[in-house]
Structure formats: C-alpha cells, structure tokens
Amino acid sequence: VIRELSKMYPAAHHQVPLQPGQPGKFTITESCDRIKEEFKVLQTQYHSLKLECEKLASEKTEMQRHYVMVSMFSGLQS
C-alpha cells in the first residue's frame, strides 16, 4: 500500500539534499522541522484520499439506487 501511495504521491518522499559543508547529521530542531513537514504532506494526502473514498462511496450508493429502480421497472414490464 505504501509503495502504491508513493507512486501516486511522489512528493511524500522528498529529501533535502545536503549542502556542501553541511554536516551529515541534523540537529533536533532540523529533525523536528522535517518531521512536521512530512506530517503535513501525509495529512494532505490522507485528506485527498478520504475525499476520494467518500466520493466513490456516494457514487456506489447512487449506482445501487439506479440498479434497484431498473430492477423494479424490469419486474413491472414482465
């Protein structure tokens, strides 16, 4: 699932390249900032997927209503 999401939303795996002269380890503040940024990206993706899921659920309900109506109409025709 995570691999599929990373393909759909490649921005989630962005990494800041190290600048010349920058040490390889991050400070606690830098690490927290990166975690916050990543959390915001994931939160945005979650919200987008949640809306898409709600839309699909609504479409499914509508299709089921149409199916019932067509089935009832077909039953009246016979």
C-alpha beads as a LAMMPS data file, in Angstrom:
LAMMPS data file: protein, C-alpha beads

78 atoms
77 bonds

1 atom types
1 bond types

-500.0 500.0 xlo xhi
-500.0 500.0 ylo yhi
-500.0 500.0 zlo zhi

Masses

1 110.0

Atoms # bond

1 1 1 0.000 0.000 0.000
2 1 1 2.790 2.424 0.921
3 1 1 4.565 1.711 -2.364
4 1 1 1.354 2.427 -4.260
5 1 1 0.878 5.695 -2.382
6 1 1 4.459 6.717 -3.042
7 1 1 3.854 6.180 -6.756
8 1 1 0.643 8.211 -6.615
9 1 1 2.156 10.903 -4.431
10 1 1 5.914 11.071 -5.036
11 1 1 6.220 14.338 -3.082
12 1 1 5.871 12.363 0.136
13 1 1 9.397 11.059 -0.255
14 1 1 11.181 14.330 -0.886
15 1 1 14.508 14.703 0.770
16 1 1 16.518 17.832 1.223
17 1 1 19.965 17.288 -0.260
18 1 1 22.907 18.057 1.949
19 1 1 24.621 21.321 1.097
20 1 1 28.406 21.457 0.690
21 1 1 29.966 21.837 4.108
22 1 1 26.755 20.756 5.861
23 1 1 27.289 18.015 8.428
24 1 1 25.640 14.658 7.758
25 1 1 23.625 14.728 10.977
26 1 1 20.685 17.004 11.650
27 1 1 20.025 18.918 14.819
28 1 1 16.952 18.091 16.876
29 1 1 15.263 21.261 15.621
30 1 1 16.009 20.383 11.986
31 1 1 14.769 16.846 12.524
32 1 1 11.549 18.097 14.127
33 1 1 11.002 20.544 11.262
34 1 1 11.475 17.762 8.723
35 1 1 9.050 15.519 10.621
36 1 1 6.474 18.328 10.780
37 1 1 6.839 18.955 7.057
38 1 1 6.474 15.269 6.231
39 1 1 3.442 15.041 8.523
40 1 1 1.788 17.939 6.691
41 1 1 2.366 16.205 3.351
42 1 1 0.930 12.939 4.674
43 1 1 -2.016 14.765 6.217
44 1 1 -2.772 16.417 2.867
45 1 1 -2.580 13.071 1.082
46 1 1 -4.827 11.464 3.697
47 1 1 -7.392 14.230 3.270
48 1 1 -7.307 13.858 -0.506
49 1 1 -7.724 10.076 -0.313
50 1 1 -10.514 10.414 2.246
51 1 1 -12.427 12.774 -0.063
52 1 1 -11.906 10.407 -2.985
53 1 1 -13.167 7.484 -0.898
54 1 1 -16.261 9.439 0.174
55 1 1 -16.932 10.376 -3.449
56 1 1 -16.652 6.731 -4.542
57 1 1 -18.942 5.609 -1.716
58 1 1 -21.505 8.188 -2.810
59 1 1 -21.244 7.046 -6.436
60 1 1 -21.659 3.425 -5.325
61 1 1 -24.825 4.299 -3.396
62 1 1 -26.198 6.160 -6.403
63 1 1 -25.441 3.216 -8.710
64 1 1 -27.171 0.841 -6.288
65 1 1 -30.259 3.092 -6.318
66 1 1 -30.310 3.061 -10.116
67 1 1 -29.932 -0.711 -10.144
68 1 1 -32.900 -1.128 -7.786
69 1 1 -35.016 1.222 -9.897
70 1 1 -34.121 -0.615 -13.114
71 1 1 -34.800 -3.979 -11.466
72 1 1 -38.210 -2.784 -10.268
73 1 1 -39.039 -1.337 -13.673
74 1 1 -37.975 -4.586 -15.390
75 1 1 -40.195 -6.544 -12.996
76 1 1 -43.208 -4.389 -13.884
77 1 1 -42.606 -4.941 -17.617
78 1 1 -42.863 -8.749 -17.427

Bonds

1 1 1 2
2 1 2 3
3 1 3 4
4 1 4 5
5 1 5 6
6 1 6 7
7 1 7 8
8 1 8 9
9 1 9 10
10 1 10 11
11 1 11 12
12 1 12 13
13 1 13 14
14 1 14 15
15 1 15 16
16 1 16 17
17 1 17 18
18 1 18 19
19 1 19 20
20 1 20 21
21 1 21 22
22 1 22 23
23 1 23 24
24 1 24 25
25 1 25 26
26 1 26 27
27 1 27 28
28 1 28 29
29 1 29 30
30 1 30 31
31 1 31 32
32 1 32 33
33 1 33 34
34 1 34 35
35 1 35 36
36 1 36 37
37 1 37 38
38 1 38 39
39 1 39 40
40 1 40 41
41 1 41 42
42 1 42 43
43 1 43 44
44 1 44 45
45 1 45 46
46 1 46 47
47 1 47 48
48 1 48 49
49 1 49 50
50 1 50 51
51 1 51 52
52 1 52 53
53 1 53 54
54 1 54 55
55 1 55 56
56 1 56 57
57 1 57 58
58 1 58 59
59 1 59 60
60 1 60 61
61 1 61 62
62 1 62 63
63 1 63 64
64 1 64 65
65 1 65 66
66 1 66 67
67 1 67 68
68 1 68 69
69 1 69 70
70 1 70 71
71 1 71 72
72 1 72 73
73 1 73 74
74 1 74 75
75 1 75 76
76 1 76 77
77 1 77 78
